[in-house]
Amino acid sequence: MALEKLQRWWLVRWDGLSARFGSSGWAKWLAGLVGVYLLACVITGMFWSWEPGRFDVREAAVGGTAVATPVVGSHTTGALINIVETLLDKPGGYISNDRLPPGVWLDNVPSWEFGALVQARDLSRALRKDFSRSQSQSTEDPDLAKGEPLLHFNNRSWLLPSSEGEYRKAVAHFRAYQRRLADPAQTQSQFYARADNLNDWLGDVSTRLGSLSQRLSASVGQRRLNTDLAGEAGAQQSTATGAEMDIKTPWSRLDDVFYEARGTAWALIHILQAVDADFATALEKKNARVSLEQIVRELEATQETIWSPVILNGTEFGLVANHSLVMASYISRANAGIIDLRKLLTQG
């Protein structure tokens, strides 16, 4: 369909060029080159729009180390490294900061990249402030202290420095940390797989998924009661808002939110699988491992093939599908599972 539209568009432009320049050779050559360039951009853009596949977190755990058996923390760190490397090395590379066609024309892929990047950023922060430290007064790991800010660099910077350059520096620091974890001589490098550490990071994940679920559900527009102050009598907020609010995601942003959710879920699947390996003992003790596996299954459902050429936005019970509401259902169920998992980790 896209190629047919491009062909019709080009025939109209070709007739205009022919009428203006006549049958001169240079005009035909120029028009032909432009046509070939546009066709190449369309085909390349379609190839770049394919979402990357899954990777094995067990291989990621030992990929950057010299040991065959992963230690505690290797899976989680390896998942973080592979998520960032996938963003940088997938077909088309990192597209969010492209300034030339076809990357500059694509918006779904950058949204997918941003969703995965946010999860990588949250995990890197958790590694730095929680997982690698035994208590609040302990010294932070030097590589994580350098790598985490680099991953929070502007995701749309294309030159001096580029986003890709900063993210590759971050990966180098994370890989150095992973190698030191596997080295018995490096006793200062640690990963503490405790239930309280995991619970804190899951809290960040839950707030991210809750926000995504709300934005996805707003695809059809909703009139919501204002629950910002949670009914607390003494609570206050900076500026007054109405008792009811109209919430609706702009139609131009529907596909962006949808693909951001897919990127988020893709990254979380790998991170939770890594957590399942590194926190196995803590999860078993809390009888929480099955709950985590069910969360992964809910997120895996978000990665099913999209057969429609566009993201549809039908009404709740209309004739046309609403892809955002379907995605919101899976995201909400995963978030509900995380809330229950956090209760298990707290109460046991």
C-alpha positions in Angstrom: 0.0 0.0 0.0 2.8 2.4 0.9 4.7 1.6 -2.3 1.6 2.2 -4.4 1.0 5.6 -2.8 4.7 6.5 -3.4 4.4 5.4 -7.0 1.3 7.5 -7.7 2.9 10.5 -5.9 6.0 10.1 -8.0 4.1 9.9 -11.3 2.3 13.1 -10.6 5.6 14.8 -9.7 7.2 13.3 -12.9 4.5 14.8 -15.1 5.1 18.2 -13.5 8.8 17.9 -14.0 8.4 16.8 -17.6 6.1 19.8 -18.3 8.5 22.2 -16.8 11.8 21.0 -18.1 10.8 19.2 -21.3 12.6 16.1 -22.3 16.1 17.3 -21.4 18.4 14.6 -20.3 19.6 16.1 -17.1 16.1 16.6 -15.8 15.3 12.9 -16.4 18.5 11.8 -14.7 17.8 14.0 -11.7 14.2 12.9 -11.4 15.3 9.3 -11.7 17.9 9.6 -9.0 15.4 11.3 -6.7 12.9 8.5 -7.3 15.4 5.8 -6.6 16.5 7.6 -3.4 12.9 7.9 -2.1 12.2 4.2 -2.9 15.4 3.2 -1.1 14.4 5.3 1.9 11.0 3.6 2.0 12.4 0.1 1.8 15.1 0.9 4.3 12.6 2.5 6.7 10.5 -0.7 6.6 13.5 -2.8 7.4 14.6 -0.5 10.3 11.0 -0.6 11.7 11.3 -4.3 12.6 11.5 -4.6 16.4 14.5 -6.6 17.6 14.0 -10.2 18.9 14.7 -11.5 22.4 18.1 -12.5 23.8 19.1 -15.2 26.3 19.8 -13.7 29.7 21.9 -16.7 30.7 24.3 -16.0 27.8 24.3 -12.4 28.7 25.3 -13.3 32.3 28.7 -14.7 31.1 29.1 -12.9 27.8 31.5 -10.3 29.1 33.3 -12.4 31.7 36.0 -15.0 31.7 34.0 -17.5 33.8 31.6 -20.2 32.7 29.3 -20.1 35.7 27.6 -16.8 36.5 27.7 -15.3 39.9 24.9 -13.5 41.7 24.3 -10.2 39.9 25.7 -11.3 36.5 22.3 -12.0 35.0 20.9 -8.6 35.9 24.0 -6.7 34.9 24.2 -8.7 31.6 20.6 -8.0 30.8 21.2 -4.2 31.3 24.2 -4.4 29.0 22.4 -6.4 26.3 19.4 -4.1 26.3 21.6 -1.0 25.7 23.7 -2.8 23.1 20.5 -3.9 21.3 19.4 -0.3 21.1 22.7 0.7 19.6 23.3 -2.3 17.2 19.8 -3.3 16.0 19.0 -2.8 12.2 19.4 0.9 11.6 21.2 1.4 14.9 20.0 4.0 17.3 17.4 6.0 15.4 16.0 8.5 18.0 18.6 11.1 17.2 18.7 10.7 13.4 18.5 13.9 11.3 18.4 12.4 7.8 15.9 10.1 6.0 14.7 7.5 6.6 15.3 7.7 10.3 14.0 11.2 10.7 10.7 10.0 9.2 10.2 7.2 11.7 8.5 7.8 15.0 7.4 4.4 16.2 11.0 3.0 16.5 12.2 6.0 18.6 9.2 5.6 20.9 10.1 1.9 21.2 13.7 2.8 21.9 12.7 5.4 24.6 10.5 2.8 26.4 13.4 0.3 26.6 15.9 3.1 27.5 13.8 4.3 30.4 13.9 0.8 31.9 17.6 0.6 31.4 18.0 3.9 33.1 15.9 2.8 36.1 17.8 -0.4 36.4 21.2 1.3 36.3 20.1 3.7 39.0 18.9 0.7 41.2 22.3 -1.0 40.6 24.1 2.1 41.7 22.1 3.0 44.8 20.7 -0.3 46.0 21.9 -3.6 44.5 25.6 -2.9 44.7 25.6 -1.4 48.2 25.1 -3.3 51.5 23.6 -0.3 53.4 22.9 3.4 52.9 26.3 4.5 54.3 28.4 2.1 52.1 30.6 3.3 49.2 29.1 3.2 45.8 30.7 1.2 43.0 33.0 3.5 40.9 32.0 2.0 37.5 28.3 2.2 38.3 28.8 5.8 39.6 30.3 6.7 36.2 28.1 4.6 34.0 24.6 5.5 35.4 24.8 9.3 34.6 26.1 8.5 31.0 22.9 6.4 30.4 20.8 9.4 31.4 22.4 11.6 28.7 20.0 13.3 26.3 18.5 10.6 24.1 18.2 12.9 21.0 21.7 14.3 20.8 23.3 13.6 17.5 26.6 15.4 17.6 29.3 16.4 20.1 28.7 14.2 22.0 26.2 11.8 20.4 23.8 9.7 22.4 25.3 6.6 21.0 28.8 7.6 22.1 27.7 8.3 25.7 25.7 5.1 25.9 28.6 3.0 24.7 30.8 4.5 27.4 28.1 3.5 29.9 28.1 -0.1 28.6 31.9 -0.2 29.0 31.5 0.8 32.7 28.7 -1.8 33.3 30.8 -4.5 31.7 33.8 -3.6 33.9 31.5 -4.0 36.9 30.2 -7.3 35.6 33.8 -8.6 35.2 34.7 -7.6 38.7 31.7 -9.3 40.1 32.9 -12.6 38.6 36.5 -12.1 39.9 37.0 -13.7 43.3 39.9 -11.4 44.0 37.6 -8.3 43.6 35.8 -8.5 47.0 34.8 -4.8 46.9 32.6 -5.4 43.9 29.3 -6.9 45.1 25.7 -7.5 44.1 23.3 -7.9 47.1 20.3 -10.0 46.1 18.0 -9.1 49.0 14.3 -8.9 49.0 14.3 -5.2 50.2 16.5 -4.2 47.3 14.3 -5.9 44.8 11.2 -4.4 46.4 12.5 -0.9 46.0 13.3 -1.3 42.2 9.9 -3.0 41.7 8.3 0.2 43.1 9.9 2.2 40.3 8.7 -0.3 37.7 5.1 -0.2 39.1 4.9 3.6 38.8 6.2 3.4 35.2 3.7 0.8 34.2 0.9 2.7 36.0 1.6 5.8 34.0 1.7 3.8 30.7 -1.5 2.1 31.5 -3.3 5.5 32.1 -1.9 7.0 28.9 -2.9 3.9 26.8 -6.4 3.8 28.3 -6.9 7.5 27.5 -6.8 6.7 23.8 -10.7 6.8 23.7 -10.9 9.7 26.2 -12.3 9.5 29.7 -13.8 11.8 32.2 -12.1 11.0 35.5 -12.7 12.0 39.1 -9.7 13.8 40.6 -8.1 11.4 43.1 -4.7 13.3 43.2 -5.0 13.9 47.0 -6.4 10.5 47.7 -9.2 11.9 49.8 -6.9 13.0 52.6 -8.4 15.9 54.5 -5.1 17.7 55.3 -3.4 17.2 51.9 -2.6 20.1 49.7 -1.3 20.7 46.1 0.5 23.5 44.4 -2.4 24.7 42.1 -6.1 24.0 42.3 -7.7 21.5 39.9 -11.3 20.6 39.2 -13.1 17.7 40.8 -13.4 16.0 37.4 -10.9 16.0 34.5 -11.1 15.1 30.8 -8.2 12.9 29.8 -7.5 12.0 26.2 -4.3 11.0 24.4 -3.9 13.1 21.2 -4.5 11.1 18.1 -1.1 12.0 16.8 0.5 10.4 19.9 -1.5 7.1 20.0 1.1 5.1 18.1 4.0 6.6 20.0 2.5 5.7 23.4 1.7 2.2 22.1 5.3 1.5 20.9 6.8 3.1 24.0 4.8 0.5 26.0 6.1 -2.3 23.7 9.6 -1.2 24.2 9.1 -1.0 28.0 7.6 -4.5 28.1 10.4 -5.9 25.9 13.1 -4.6 28.3 11.2 -5.7 31.4 10.8 -9.2 30.2 14.6 -9.6 30.0 15.2 -7.8 33.3 12.7 -9.9 35.2 14.1 -13.1 33.8 17.5 -12.0 35.0 16.0 -11.1 38.4 14.5 -14.6 38.6 18.0 -16.0 38.2 19.8 -13.7 40.6 17.2 -13.4 43.3 16.1 -17.1 43.1 16.8 -17.8 46.8 15.0 -14.7 48.1 12.0 -15.4 45.8 11.8 -19.0 46.8 11.9 -18.0 50.5 9.1 -15.6 50.0 7.1 -18.0 47.8 7.1 -15.3 45.2 8.8 -17.0 42.2 5.5 -18.1 40.5 4.2 -14.6 40.8 7.2 -13.2 39.0 6.9 -15.8 36.2 3.2 -14.8 35.7 4.2 -11.2 35.4 6.7 -12.1 32.6 3.9 -14.0 30.8 1.7 -11.0 30.9 4.5 -8.9 29.4 5.2 -11.5 26.8 1.7 -11.1 25.5 2.4 -7.5 24.6 5.0 -8.7 22.1 2.6 -10.5 19.8 2.8 -9.6 16.0 0.8 -6.6 15.0 -1.0 -7.6 11.8 -2.6 -4.2 11.2 -0.6 -1.7 9.2 -1.6 1.1 11.6 -2.5 1.3 15.3 -6.3 1.3 15.4 -8.2 3.4 17.8 -11.8 2.1 17.8 -14.2 2.6 20.6 -14.4 0.3 23.6 -17.1 -2.0 22.1 -17.1 -0.8 18.5 -16.5 -2.6 15.3 -12.9 -1.5 15.0 -10.2 -2.8 17.3 -8.5 -0.5 19.8 -4.9 -1.6 20.1 -4.1 0.8 22.9 -6.8 -0.7 25.2 -5.5 -4.2 24.5 -2.0 -3.1 25.4 -3.3 -1.3 28.5 -5.0 -4.6 29.6 -1.7 -6.5 29.6 0.3 -3.7 31.2 -2.3 -3.2 34.0 -2.3 -7.0 34.7 1.5 -7.0 34.9 1.4 -4.0 37.2 -1.2 -5.7 39.4 1.1 -8.7 39.6 4.1 -6.5 40.6 2.0 -4.9 43.4 1.1 -8.4 44.7 4.8 -9.4 44.3 5.9 -6.5 46.4 3.5 -7.5 49.2 5.0 -11.0 49.2 8.5 -9.6 49.4 7.5 -7.4 52.3 5.3 -9.8 54.3 6.5 -13.2 53.1 
